[in-house]
């Protein structure tokens, strides 16, 4: 899903219904210039069973989609195969709806929180 991160960076975000958090890769977080709360740390279990230590949390990170401004607490990881992962907290906040099309595509609708 195409989003604007931090009010200035166009990015393709990954939607992950199985993730309980929002995750941003360190390089993208650095590009935003957004602050970090280093007191909020955790270890994320990856899809392949590994563990990844978080470097802190970019609290109230602005994520815009389709002209709708939203905010998320995004946990920062040094390495990931994605730059931004929007997990269930963000999806619930925008009441995300998916519509699977017969051609295999997916239509996504978000609502202004």
N, C-alpha and C positions, 0 to 999 in steps of 0.2 A: 504494500500500500504506500502510495506517495504521500510524504508528510514534509512539513517544514519544522526543523528542530531549532530551538533557541531563537526563533524569529528570523533566522538568516540562512540556514543550511537545508537545501533540498535533499531528501534522503528517501530511499526505499526501505520501509520498515517491514519486518517480518511479524505476522500475526501468529501467536502461539496460544491456542486454547488450553494447552497443558501446563503453561507456566503460571506460577503464582506471583510473579514479580515482573517489573519492567526492567530491561537490561540495556545498557548503552556501552559500547566498546570505548575504551579509553581514548583512542584517536579522535572519534567523533565528539566525545565529551570535551576534549581539549579544544577542538575547533569552535565549539559553542562559547567558550570563555565563561561558562556557568560555574558557580561555586560548588563546593563539595563539603558534605558533612562526613568527616572521617571517623566519627564516633559510631556511625551506623554501618556496621560491617556484618557480613555473613558469608557462608560458604554455599555455593550453588552446586547442586548435583546436575551434571550434564546429561544429555540424552544418551550418551554412550557409556554412562556409569562412572565417569571421572568426577573429580571435584575441582572447582574453580573458586579461589578466594576473591571476594569483592574488595575493591579499593576504597569504598565509601559510597555515599548516595548523593546524587544531584537532585536535591529536593525542589519540588515545584518547577521542574523543567518544562518549559513551554513546548507543546507539540501541537502544530496546526495541521488540520486535514480538511480539505474542501472549504476553506474559509472559516472553519470552526476552531476556536482556540481552546485547547485543553491543557491540563497540567498533570504531571506525574512525578512520583519519586522514582528515579531511575538509578538502579544500582550499577556501578562502574566495574567492568571487568577488563583486564589487560588484553586478553586474546579471546576471540570468538569468530565463528564463520559468518557472522552478521554484524552490522554496526548498530542496529536498534531493533530490539525485540519487544513487542507490545503484548504483554501477558494479560491474564484475566482481570487484574485491578483496573487497568486502563479500559479494557473492553467493556467491563460492567459500567464504568463511569460514563461512557458514551452510548450505552445501550446498543452496542454493535449488533447488527443483524447481517447474516450471510444468506445469499440465495445462490444455490448451485444451479448453473445453467446446463441444459442438455448438451451443449457443445463442449462441456468440460470447464468452462470459465466460471468465475465466481463474481457476483455483484455484492459489494459491501456498502452498508448504510450506517452512518453514525449520526447521533443526535447531540445537539448542544447541551452539555451538562448544566 
